[in-house]
Amino acid sequence: MKAIRYTGLILFFFSFGLFLALFFMSSYQLSEDTFTEKVKPEHQSLLKSEFEPLFGKTYSFSIPFVNAINGAINAVNEEKRAQQQWDEIIYDDYAGALTRASTSGLIITNTSLLLTLIFGAGLLGALMFILPQVSLAGPAGIKNNGIFHHALNNRGWMGILIGSLLILFYIALYFYPAYVTNWIILVDPIQKLINPAGESSQWFLYGFLYTFAVLVMGVRMIIKYRHSKYQIVRTCSVMFFQLAIAFLLPEILVRLNQPYFDFKNMWPLDYDFFDAWHINTLTSAGGLGIFMFAWGITLFVIGVPVFVFFFGKRWYCSWVCGCGGLAETAGDSFRQLSDKSLKAWKIERWLVHGVLVFAVIMTIGVLYTFITGSNTLLGLDTYTFLRKPYGFAIGSIFSGVIGTGFYPIMGNRVWCRFGCPLAAYLGLVQRFKSRFRITTNGGQCISCGNCSTYCEMGIDVRWYAQRGQNIVRSSCVGCGVCSSVCPRGVLNLENRDEDGRFNEPILIGNNSLKLKS
């Protein structure tokens, strides 16, 4: 069994190495025909003199090629700024389209083969490493045996390395996609399989990698928590919603000439839902588009309070949400790194609710612009001072670069805990109007600390368990891992009558004396 795992590890690193090596499997040569095809006619006369030295020149690496293209465009823009010809400044991002059209080499001639080698070997290697755990790990159940004694799980060199690679990936994907053109081309056969008329983009690449990670690491999650039916069903749920609803269905809708739409996403997590372009896209798409718009509004106006009342925020954060799905599967190895201190809790409350307030203000500004046609609100440009800063700081840096890149540093729910405005909204409802709670039996608690160790949301669960107090924290996502790792059955996730949810008497022992405050 160990030999199989080592072989799987070798296969996985082979696929990862081949994935990185794609950068060196291409050459780039810009032709005048490509320039004419990809650049708008009104920009060709402005750019041609700067681009002429690039025509026919061969580059063996994407970075200098992309830099040359951006440099030519920036030279023209600087000249126009100096002449104060603001209407002639070029804002179009041509780097990605020109780089893709100018690419040649193995990634073009053997795309399907490379895709099969990389993700086939990666999948096989991952499964060969994961599946033997069924027998190697011994009987089903969680063993708190040295989780902090590994370089991956305790902010060691391995965790730092993985976190750094994730951060670099997100920065490149979000802000410099032209540099990773080979990766985008790699998944083109998958895009063509779903939509023959489509062409892979940076976001399709991201969606595919995201889904691949959730599915593969979901298998690991099921094996690790195979003693808990709740965890098995919950993991299958997030795997289904990520694959079917978040990844495949929107692409199928595009193939059917309908708007791209993720039916499980909602405002304020989907912060561009009320952008003018999005509203116009949906409302101009006929009956289905109008249904999508109405569905999105109904989901956060009615769906959230109703479902949270009956089931708590776990119905979304732990069973449906893509961010939560990645955190629960790919991020499970880092859940013990969440800070349980009172200081972290205070920062969490101010930060996550501050983002929610920011999201509300930004949305008001965006809607005001859409309804009135004015670009300013109270003398401020709504895009420059609200929409753009939110999209950059929250939508990109916080949710992506920090939210995922900091898994090995701050735990797997950094974004959900400190930044997600939807989690804040769900949490407010859960805290004050919900049937959900985690009940505790203090008389059975042996203070082993497993529950607190494995709480990804930074809740000191043991503190509540020792006192026999219900856990009704707004941050609790109801993942149920605290209950799954408890050796004594102290914790129980329940949806019950609201009576007694707060101010429960402290339980001294089983069926013993109860003290009322």
C-alpha positions in Angstrom: 0.0 0.0 0.0 2.8 2.4 0.8 4.5 1.6 -2.5 1.2 2.5 -4.3 1.1 5.9 -2.4 4.7 6.7 -3.3 4.0 5.9 -6.9 0.9 8.1 -6.8 3.0 10.9 -5.4 5.5 10.6 -8.2 2.8 10.6 -10.8 1.2 13.7 -9.2 4.5 15.6 -9.2 5.2 14.5 -12.7 1.8 16.1 -13.8 2.5 19.2 -11.8 6.0 19.5 -13.3 4.6 19.1 -16.8 2.0 21.7 -16.1 4.7 24.2 -15.2 6.9 23.1 -18.1 4.1 24.3 -20.5 5.8 27.7 -20.3 8.7 26.4 -22.3 6.8 24.4 -24.9 5.7 27.4 -27.1 7.1 30.1 -29.3 5.4 33.4 -30.1 5.5 35.3 -33.3 3.2 38.2 -34.1 2.2 38.7 -37.8 0.7 41.7 -39.4 -2.4 39.6 -40.3 -2.9 38.7 -36.6 -2.5 42.3 -35.7 -5.1 43.3 -38.3 -7.5 40.6 -37.1 -7.4 41.1 -33.4 -7.0 44.9 -33.1 -9.9 47.2 -33.6 -9.8 49.2 -36.9 -9.8 52.5 -35.0 -6.8 51.5 -33.0 -4.7 50.0 -35.8 -3.5 53.4 -37.2 -2.5 54.4 -33.7 -0.6 51.2 -32.9 0.9 50.0 -36.1 4.1 52.1 -36.0 4.8 50.8 -32.5 4.0 47.2 -33.5 5.9 47.1 -36.7 9.2 46.2 -35.0 7.5 43.2 -33.4 6.1 41.7 -36.7 8.0 38.5 -37.5 10.1 38.5 -34.4 10.1 35.2 -32.5 10.0 34.9 -28.7 10.5 31.6 -26.9 8.9 32.7 -23.7 5.5 34.4 -23.0 6.8 37.1 -20.6 9.0 39.1 -22.9 6.4 38.7 -25.7 3.6 40.1 -23.5 5.8 42.8 -22.2 6.6 43.9 -25.7 3.0 44.1 -26.7 2.0 46.0 -23.5 5.0 48.3 -24.0 3.9 49.2 -27.5 0.4 50.1 -26.3 1.7 52.0 -23.3 4.0 54.0 -25.5 1.1 55.2 -27.5 -1.0 55.9 -24.4 1.8 58.0 -22.8 2.0 60.1 -25.9 -1.7 60.7 -26.0 -1.7 61.6 -22.3 1.1 64.1 -22.9 -0.9 65.7 -25.7 -4.0 65.5 -23.5 -5.9 63.6 -26.2 -7.9 61.6 -23.6 -10.4 60.3 -26.1 -7.7 58.4 -28.1 -6.2 56.5 -25.1 -6.5 52.8 -25.6 -8.1 50.9 -22.8 -8.6 47.6 -24.6 -6.5 44.7 -23.3 -5.0 43.2 -26.5 -2.2 41.3 -24.8 -4.2 38.1 -24.2 -5.8 37.9 -27.7 -2.6 38.7 -29.5 -0.6 36.3 -27.4 -3.0 33.4 -28.0 -3.2 34.0 -31.7 0.6 34.2 -32.0 1.3 31.0 -30.1 2.8 28.0 -31.8 4.5 24.8 -30.6 3.5 21.7 -28.7 0.7 23.3 -26.8 -1.0 24.0 -30.2 -0.2 20.8 -32.0 -0.7 18.4 -29.1 -3.2 20.1 -26.8 -5.4 17.1 -26.2 -2.3 14.9 -25.5 -0.9 17.3 -23.0 -4.2 17.8 -21.3 -4.6 14.0 -20.9 -1.1 13.6 -19.7 -1.2 16.4 -17.1 -4.7 15.9 -15.7 -4.8 12.1 -16.3 -1.6 11.5 -14.5 -2.6 14.1 -11.8 -5.9 12.4 -11.2 -4.4 8.9 -11.1 -1.6 9.9 -8.9 -3.9 11.7 -6.5 -6.2 8.7 -6.2 -3.3 6.3 -5.8 -2.1 8.5 -2.9 -5.6 9.0 -1.3 -7.4 5.6 -1.7 -4.9 3.4 0.3 -5.7 5.5 3.4 -8.9 3.4 3.8 -6.7 0.6 5.1 -3.5 2.4 6.1 -5.4 4.8 8.4 -6.9 2.0 10.4 -10.5 1.9 11.7 -12.8 4.8 10.6 -12.6 7.8 12.9 -10.4 10.8 13.6 -7.1 10.3 15.4 -5.7 13.5 16.7 -2.2 12.1 16.3 0.4 14.8 15.6 -1.5 17.1 13.2 0.8 20.0 14.1 3.9 17.9 13.6 4.0 18.1 9.8 5.6 20.8 7.6 2.3 21.0 5.6 -0.1 21.3 8.5 1.7 23.7 10.8 2.9 26.6 8.8 6.1 24.7 7.9 8.2 25.0 4.7 5.8 22.9 2.7 2.8 24.9 3.6 4.6 28.2 2.9 5.6 26.9 -0.5 2.1 25.8 -1.4 0.7 29.1 -0.2 3.2 31.1 -2.2 2.4 29.1 -5.4 -1.3 29.7 -4.8 -0.7 33.4 -4.3 1.4 33.7 -7.5 -1.2 31.7 -9.4 -4.1 34.0 -8.4 -2.1 37.1 -9.1 -1.2 35.9 -12.6 -4.8 34.6 -13.3 -6.6 37.8 -12.1 -4.2 40.5 -13.3 -1.8 39.1 -15.9 -3.7 36.3 -17.7 -1.7 36.8 -20.9 1.3 35.4 -19.2 -0.5 32.1 -18.6 -1.9 31.8 -22.1 -0.5 28.2 -22.5 -2.5 27.1 -19.5 -5.6 28.7 -21.0 -5.0 26.9 -24.3 -4.5 23.6 -22.4 -8.1 23.4 -21.3 -9.5 24.4 -24.7 -10.5 20.7 -25.6 -12.7 20.7 -22.4 -14.3 23.9 -23.5 -14.9 22.6 -27.0 -16.4 19.4 -25.5 -19.0 21.5 -23.7 -19.4 24.2 -26.2 -17.9 23.6 -29.7 -18.2 27.3 -30.6 -16.5 28.5 -27.4 -12.9 29.3 -26.6 -11.3 28.8 -23.3 -10.6 31.8 -21.2 -8.8 32.6 -17.9 -12.1 32.1 -16.1 -12.8 28.7 -17.8 -9.3 27.6 -16.8 -10.0 28.7 -13.2 -13.4 27.0 -13.1 -11.9 23.8 -14.4 -9.0 23.7 -11.9 -11.3 24.7 -9.1 -13.8 21.9 -10.0 -10.9 19.4 -10.4 -9.6 20.3 -6.9 -13.0 20.0 -5.3 -13.7 16.6 -6.9 -10.3 15.0 -6.2 -10.0 16.4 -2.7 -13.6 15.6 -2.0 -12.7 11.9 -2.3 -10.0 12.4 0.3 -12.6 14.2 2.5 -15.0 11.3 2.2 -12.4 8.7 3.1 -11.1 10.7 6.1 -14.6 11.3 7.5 -16.1 7.9 6.4 -17.3 7.3 9.9 -19.8 10.2 9.6 -22.8 9.9 7.3 -23.3 13.7 7.7 -19.8 14.4 6.3 -20.1 12.0 3.4 -23.5 13.5 2.3 -22.3 17.0 2.8 -19.1 16.5 0.8 -21.1 14.9 -2.1 -23.3 17.9 -2.0 -20.6 20.5 -2.5 -19.0 18.3 -5.2 -22.3 18.1 -7.1 -23.0 21.8 -6.8 -19.5 22.8 -7.9 -19.5 20.4 -10.9 -23.1 20.6 -12.1 -24.4 24.0 -11.1 -21.3 26.2 -10.9 -19.2 24.7 -13.8 -21.2 22.8 -16.3 -24.7 24.5 -16.3 -23.4 28.1 -17.0 -21.4 26.8 -20.0 -24.3 24.8 -21.3 -26.5 27.9 -21.0 -23.9 29.8 -23.2 -24.0 27.1 -25.7 -27.8 27.5 -25.9 -27.3 31.3 -26.5 -28.4 32.1 -23.0 -26.7 34.3 -20.4 -23.9 32.8 -18.3 -25.5 32.3 -14.9 -24.6 30.5 -11.7 -27.9 29.7 -10.0 -26.3 29.0 -6.6 -24.5 32.3 -6.4 -26.2 35.4 -5.0 -25.7 39.0 -3.9 -23.7 40.2 -2.1 -21.2 37.4 -2.8 -22.0 37.9 -6.5 -21.1 41.6 -6.2 -21.7 42.4 -9.9 -25.2 41.1 -9.9 -26.6 44.7 -10.0 -24.1 46.1 -12.5 -25.7 47.7 -15.5 -24.1 45.3 -18.0 -25.4 42.3 -16.0 -28.9 43.6 -15.6 -29.1 44.5 -19.3 -27.7 41.1 -20.3 -30.4 39.2 -18.3 -33.4 41.4 -19.0 -32.6 41.5 -22.8 -32.4 37.6 -22.9 -36.1 37.0 -22.9 -38.1 35.0 -20.4 -35.2 32.9 -19.1 -33.0 35.9 -18.5 -35.8 37.7 -16.6 -36.3 34.5 -14.6 -32.6 34.4 -13.7 -32.8 38.0 -12.5 -35.9 37.3 -10.4 -34.3 34.1 -9.1 -31.2 36.0 -8.0 -33.2 38.6 -6.1 -35.6 36.0 -4.6 -32.7 33.9 -3.4 -31.1 36.6 -1.2 -34.3 38.4 -0.2 -36.5 35.4 0.7 -34.3 32.3 0.4 -31.7 33.4 2.8 -33.9 34.2 5.8 -36.2 31.2 5.2 -33.5 28.6 4.8 -31.3 30.0 7.6 -34.3 30.0 9.9 -34.9 26.3 9.4 -31.3 25.0 8.8 -28.9 27.7 9.8 -26.3 29.2 7.4 -24.9 25.7 6.9 -27.5 25.1 4.1 -25.4 27.4 1.9 -21.9 27.8 3.5 -21.3 24.0 4.0 -23.5 22.4 1.4 -23.8 24.6 -1.6 -21.2 27.4 -1.8 -18.2 27.0 -4.1 -15.9 28.9 -1.7 -17.0 26.7 1.1 -16.7 23.6 -1.1 -13.0 24.3 -1.9 -12.3 25.2 1.7 -13.9 21.9 3.0 -12.1 19.7 0.4 -8.8 21.1 -0.7 -8.5 23.2 2.4 -9.3 20.5 5.0 -5.6 19.9 5.8 -5.4 23.5 7.1 -8.5 23.9 9.2 -6.6 23.6 12.5 -4.6 26.8 11.7 -7.6 29.1 12.3 -6.9 31.5 15.1 -9.1 30.7 18.2 -8.1 33.8 20.2 -10.5 36.5 21.4 -8.5 39.1 19.5 -9.1 37.2 16.2 -12.8 37.0 17.0 -13.0 40.8 17.5 -11.2 41.5 14.2 -13.4 39.0 12.5 -16.6 40.7 13.6 -15.5 44.2 12.6 -13.9 43.1 9.3 -16.6 40.8 7.9 -19.4 43.2 8.8 -17.4 46.1 7.4 -17.2 44.3 4.1 -20.9 43.8 4.1 -21.5 47.5 4.7 -19.1 48.3 1.9 -21.0 45.9 -0.4 -24.3 47.5 0.4 -23.0 51.0 -0.2 -21.3 50.0 -3.4 -24.5 48.3 -4.6 -26.5 51.4 -3.8 -24.1 53.5 -5.9 -24.2 51.0 -8.8 -28.1 50.9 -8.8 -28.2 54.7 -8.5 -26.1 55.0 -11.6 -28.2 52.4 -13.5 -31.5 54.0 -12.6 -30.6 57.7 -13.0 -27.9 57.5 -15.7 -25.7 59.7 -13.6 -22.1 58.5 -12.9 -21.9 60.4 -9.6 -23.5 60.0 -6.2 -22.9 62.8 -3.7 -20.3 64.3 -6.0 -18.3 61.0 -6.2 -17.9 58.9 -9.3 -19.5 55.6 -8.4 -17.2 53.4 -10.5 -14.0 55.1 -9.5 -14.7 55.3 -5.7 -17.0 52.3 -5.1 -17.3 49.6 -7.8 -13.7 49.5 -8.9 -12.1 49.5 -5.4 -14.6 46.8 -4.2 -13.9 44.6 -7.2 -10.1 44.9 -6.8 -9.8 44.8 -3.0 -12.6 42.5 -2.1 -13.5 40.6 -5.2 -9.9 39.8 -6.2 -7.3 40.4 -3.5 -9.4 39.3 -0.4 -11.5 36.5 -1.8 -8.9 35.1 -4.2 -5.3 36.0 -3.4 -5.7 36.0 0.3 -8.8 33.8 0.7 -7.1 30.8 -0.9 -3.4 31.6 -0.9 -3.5 32.0 2.9 -5.0 28.5 3.5 -1.6 27.2 4.8 -1.1 30.3 6.9 -4.4 31.2 8.5 -6.6 28.2 7.9 -9.0 27.2 5.1 -11.8 29.7 5.9 -9.9 33.0 5.8 -12.3 34.5 3.3 -15.5 33.0 4.7 -14.5 34.1 8.2 -13.1 37.6 7.7 -14.3 38.8 4.3 -17.4 37.2 2.8 -20.3 39.6 2.9 -22.8 36.8 2.2 -21.5 34.9 5.2 -22.0 38.0 7.3 -25.6 38.4 6.1 -26.3 34.7 6.7 -24.6 34.9 10.1 -26.7 37.8 11.3 -29.9 35.9 10.5 -28.5 32.7 12.1 -27.5 34.5 15.3 -30.9 36.0 16.0 -33.6 34.2 14.1 -32.8 30.5 13.5 -33.7 27.1 14.8 -30.2 25.8 14.3 -27.7 25.4 17.2 -25.0 23.0 18.3 -26.1 21.5 21.6 -23.5 20.3 24.1 -23.5 17.7 26.9 -20.9 19.1 29.3 -21.1 16.1 31.5 -19.6 13.9 28.8 -16.8 16.3 27.8 -13.3 15.2 28.6 -11.6 18.4 27.4 -9.6 16.6 24.7 -9.7 19.7 22.5 -10.4 18.0 19.3 -13.4 20.1 18.6 -11.6 23.4 19.0 -8.6 22.2 17.0 -10.6 21.2 14.0 -13.0 24.2 14.0 -12.2 26.1 10.8 -14.1 29.2 11.9 -11.9 29.9 14.9 -14.6 29.0 17.5 -13.2 27.7 20.8 -15.8 24.9 20.8 -14.4 23.2 23.9 -15.1 26.4 25.9 -18.9 25.9 25.2 -18.8 22.2 25.6 -17.2 22.3 29.1 -20.1 24.5 30.2 -22.9 22.6 28.4 -23.8 25.8 26.5 -25.4 25.8 23.1 -23.2 27.1 20.3 -25.1 29.8 18.3 -22.2 31.9 17.0 -23.0 33.8 13.8 -19.7 32.6 12.2 -20.5 28.9 12.6 -21.0 27.3 9.2 -22.4 24.1 10.6 -19.8 21.9 8.9 -20.2 19.5 11.8 -16.5 18.5 11.9 -16.4 19.4 15.6 -19.1 16.7 16.2 -17.4 14.2 13.9 -14.1 14.4 15.7 -15.5 14.3 19.3 -14.8 10.9 20.9 -17.6 11.2 23.4 -20.6 12.4 21.4 -20.7 15.7 23.3 -21.8 17.9 20.3 -24.9 17.5 18.3 -26.1 19.7 15.3 -29.8 20.3 15.8 -32.7 22.2 14.2 -35.2 22.7 17.1 -37.7 25.1 18.5 -36.2 28.5 19.2 -37.1 28.3 22.9 -34.1 27.7 25.0 -31.6 28.6 22.2 -30.1 31.3 24.3 -29.2 31.5 28.0 -29.3 27.8 28.6 -28.4 26.7 32.2 -24.9 25.4 32.7 -24.9 21.6 33.0 -22.7 20.3 35.8 -23.1 16.6 35.0 -25.3 14.1 33.3 -28.9 14.6 34.5 -27.5 16.6 37.3 -28.1 19.9 39.0 -28.9 22.8 36.8 -28.0 26.4 37.8 -30.0 29.3 36.4 -28.3 32.6 36.0 
